Amino acid sequence: MATAGKRPAADSFGSTQLVKRAKSDANIGGSSQVAVVNGSVQNGALIQAVPRLTSLQSPVMELTGHGGEVFAARFDPTGQYIASGSMDRSILLWRTSGACDNFGILTGHKQAVVDLHWSRDSRVLYSASADMQLASWDTETGQRIRRHPGHEEVINCMDVRKRGEELLVSGSDDGSIGIWDPRMKDAIDYIQTDFPITAIALNSDTNELFTGGIDNDIKVWDLRKKTVTYALMGHTDTVTSLAISPDGQYLLSNSHDSTVRTWDIRPFAPADRRVLTYDGAQRGMEPNLLKACWDGKGERIAAGSGDGSVAIWDARTQKLLNKLPGHRGAVNDVRFSPQDERILLSASSDRTLMLGELGK
């Protein structure tokens, strides 16, 4: 498979294919600030009605350029860059400040790119694809470092260990969990399960692995023994995403049953580990694996919705803080910026990404 180097957008694409434009208002955080970018910042007029709250040029920046549904979007650990993966088989790299320009494209996957994670030093990007392979990419050169074959069906999800030696885990429609050393082409090991794996999260502190699938249950694995320690039951449809809270004490899950839930995963938690259920993010008509996330402090939760909106709740009170419109298709992924949590990133089936200010 061919790879494309990292190049400025002007050299990589026609000007009509990859453009950035600022939406003047999409009611994010009730903001009334308006900044308009015509074409590019260099060629157009930038009008600022009031001082910006963040590094964005407008309360909402719309990033266009993908030729298919956008399934995954991730800030790098510094919050300065974004990677997005799409049905069009490409990964686009973006800057998060100013005009949010696209500065690179990574190509080589043969089918949709469905999940992404950055390395801790932002130098490597890991991708999971429907082509049954993981891949690792050098974000400085734009070259693929290696591909990781081994799964026998579509890979739906992946996660990266946050501390210690870098380790990747992946979940596939073949029912297996892959465990990978990213320095090696082949998997270290596989854990075989009875159902397709649709969501996965690795607890870097305890060596526990959380998986969700089409059987609706969340299983908690001891990675060393490769056995299920316990299960979290309550969802009534496929689990679509899992995320561990910043303090490592709670697990966040999203499901096709149109609920987002939190679970107590502390070692000596009560037998019933259910904590709270959050309503307001609908599955919609598409069977996409909609993702939910925590903010950096574990105080807010955000989830994409099938109706084209993003729901944000207070994690402790369950209060729906925002229901953000703007997309014209299901919102498949959503992330708070690690650099400035007033900035929210969303990726949609309408082929666009949005960066929006949440206000103070």
N, C-alpha and C positions, 0 to 999 in steps of 0.2 A: 504494500500500500504506500502511496506517495504521501509525503508530508510537505506542508508549506511553511516557509520561514515566517518569523514575526516581521511584519512590514507596516509602515504607516498606511492608514486607510486609503489615502489618496493613491498609493501605488498598488494597492491590492484590489480595489473595487472601482467600478464606475461611480461617479458622484451621485447618480440617482439610485444606486443599489444600497449604499450604506450611508445613511445620513443621521444626524442628531437633530432633534427639534424640541424646543421647550414648550410644554403646554402651559398656558397662562394660569389656569386654575382648574383643579379637580377636587376642590373641597377637602384636601388633605389637612387635617387638623384645623379646619375652618379658616385656613390662612387666606389673607387677601393680598399678600405681596405678589407683584407681577413683574416678571422679567421676560422679555421676548428676544429670542435669538433667531435672526433671519439667515438661513444658510449656515455658515460657520461664523465663529466669533470674529475671525479675521476679516471676513467680507461683509458682515452684516452689522446692524445696530444693536447694541445691548442697552436696554432701557430698564433702569432700576427705580421703582417707585419709592421703595424704602430700603434701608440696609438689610442685607440678607442675614437670616438666622444661622445659616450653615454655609458650607463651601459650594453649594449648588447655585447655579445662576438663576434658577426659577424655583418656585415652590414644588413644581413637579417637572421632572425631566423625563421625556420619553425616548428610549433607545431603540432604534429600528435598524434592521439589517439582516436578521435571520429570515430564511426562506421557508420556515416551518414552525410548528408549535415549539415554544421554549419550555423545556421540562425542568431545568435546573439552573440556578443562579447562586453564586457564592462570592462574598467579599473575601479577599485575602486577609491574613491575620492583622495587617496594618490598616486595613480599611481603605487603602488607596486605589485598589484595583478590584475589578469584578471579572469573573469568568462565567459564561453562559453556555449551556448545552441545548441542542435543538434536534427536532425531527429531521432537520436538513443535514444531519451528520457532522456538523461543524461545531467547534467551540470558538466563541468570540471573546476577546479580551478588551476591557474598557477601563478608562480612568474614571474615578468617582467624583472628581472636582471639576470646576469650570464647565466646559462644554460637554463633559463626559464622553470624550471622543473614543472611538474604537481604534486600537493600535495594533491589533494582531488577530490572526486566524490560525487555528490548529485543525488540520484535516488529516484523516486517515482511517477513522472509523467507517465501517461499511453500512451501518444502520444508525438509528437514533441514539443520541447521547442523552442518557436519562439521569445521571447523577454525577456530581463533581465534588472534590475536596482538595484544598490546598495543603501543601506541606507547611510545617511550622515556620520555616524560614522564607516562605513565599516563592522559593526558587523552582519548585516542582508542583505540577498540577496533576491530580489523579482523576481519571474519568471511567465511568461504567457505561456500557453500551448494550443495546439490543442485539449487537452482532456477536454476543456471548463472550466478549473480551473486556478486560480492564486495560487501561493504558496509562503510562506516565509520561509527562511532557516537561521539557526544559522551557520555562517561561521566559528566559533570557534570549534564547535562540529561536524558539518556536518549533524546535525539532522534537519528534517523539523519541523518548529515551528507550522505552521497550514496551512491548505489548505482553499481556498476561492471559494466554488462552487456558482453557480447562473446563469451563462450564459448558454444559450441553444444550442449554436453552437460554432465553433472554435473561440478562442480568437486570434486576430491578432497582438495586440499592447497594450502597457501600458506606463504610465509615473508616476513619483513620484514628489510630491511637494518639491521644493528645500529649502523653508523657512517656518517657522511656524510649526504647528503640522503636522506630516507626514500624507500624504494623497495619495492614489493610484487612478488612473483612468485607465480604460481599454476599449478597443473597440473590438467588436465581429462581426462575420458574421450574428448573429441574429439581427443586426441593433441597438443594445443597447449600451449605454455608462454606464459602471459600476463605481460607486464612492465608495471607500472603506476606512475605518479606518483599518490599518493593524493589530491592536490589537483585531479586531473582525472577526469572521469567515464569517459572512454574510455581504453583501453590505449595505451601508448606504442608497443608492438610485440608481435608474436607470433612464436614459433619453432615451426614445425610439425614433428612427429615421426611415426613410423610406428605407435606404440602408445599406448594410454591411459597418462597420467601419474598415478601413485598416491602418489608421495612426492617432496618437493622440499626443498632446503636451499641457501641463498645464503651464500657466503663473502664477508663484508664486507671482508676484507683483500686478496683477490686478484682480485675480480671473476669468480670461478668460480662456476658454478651446477651443483649436483648433482641429478640426477633419477633416479627409479626407476619401473619400470612392470611391466606384465604379461609382458614378455619376460625378466624375472628379472635383467637387467643394470642396473648403475648407470652412467649416462653423466655425464661431466664436460665442461661446456660453457664456452667462452670467450664471455662475454656480449657483448663488443665485436664479435667476429667472427661470433657466432651459429653456431659450429661446435663439434663434439665434439673435445676434446683427447685424451681417452683414456677407456677403459671399465674398470669394476671388475667382474670376473666371478667367480662362485662360488656365489651363491644359486641354488637350483633351483626356486623358485616366486616369485610376485609379491612385489616389495619394498613394504613397507607403511609404512615411515617412515625418514627420514634426519635426522641431527643432527650438527653439527660440534662438536668438543670445544672447551672454553673457551679453550685455547691455540691453536686453529686448525690443529693438526697432524694430527688424526685425524677420520675420519668414522665415525659409528655408524649401522648399518642394522638394520632388523628385516624379517622376511620370513614369508610363509605356509609356508615350509619348516621353521618352528619353530626357527630359529636367529637369534641376534643376533650381528652381526659388527662388527669394527673394521677400518679401512683406513688406511694411511699416505698422507696427501694432501699431504705436503711436496713442494716443487718438485723436489727431486733424490732422491726416494725410489727404492728398487729397482724393477725392472720388475714384480715380483710384490708388489703393495701389500697383500696380505692380512696382517693382524696376528694377531687372535685370534677364536675362535668361542665363543659362550656358549650353553649348553644349559640348559633348565629352564623356558622360557616356551612353552607349546604354542599352536598356532593355534586348536584347538578346532573346533567344528562350524560356527560362523558365519564368513562370509567378510569380516568387518570388518577395517579397516585399523588393526591394533593398533600402538601407538606405543611407542618406547623413548626414553630421555633420559639425559643425563649429569647428575651433580651439579655444583655450581658450581666445584669444583676439578678436575674430570675424573678423580676417583679412584674413583667408583662409577658403575655403570650400572643403570638400572631399566627393566623392560619389563612391559607388561600381558600377561596370558595368557588364553587361551580358557577355562580351567578356573575362572575367577573369582579367581585369585590374582595377586599381583605378585611378580616375581622381581627380586632385587637382587644384583649381583655386584661383586667387587673388579675394577676395570677392568684391573689389571696382572696379577693372578694367575689370573683366571677363576674364582676361588672363589665359589660361591653363598653369599652372606652371609645372605640371608633369603628365605623363600618365604611371603609374607604372605596369609593367608586372609581371608574376610569377605564378599566380594561373592557374589551369587547368579547372576551372569551374566558374560560376557566383560568383561575390563578393557580398555577401548579406549584410554585415555590415562593417563599417569602423569607426575608432575612433583615434583622437590625444591623446597622453598621457597627462594627467593633470600635470604630474611631469616634463616631458621633451618633449616639442612639436616637437622636432626633431624625435621623435619615433611615427610611425604610425602602428596601428593594423588593420588587415583585416581578415575577416572570409568568407569562401567560400563553395560552393557546392562540391568542390573537397575533402571535409572532413578535410581540414587543416586550421590553422590560420597562419598568418605571422606577425612578428614584424620587421619593417624595419626602417633604418635611412634615414632621408630626407636630411641630410647634414646640413651645417651651415645656 
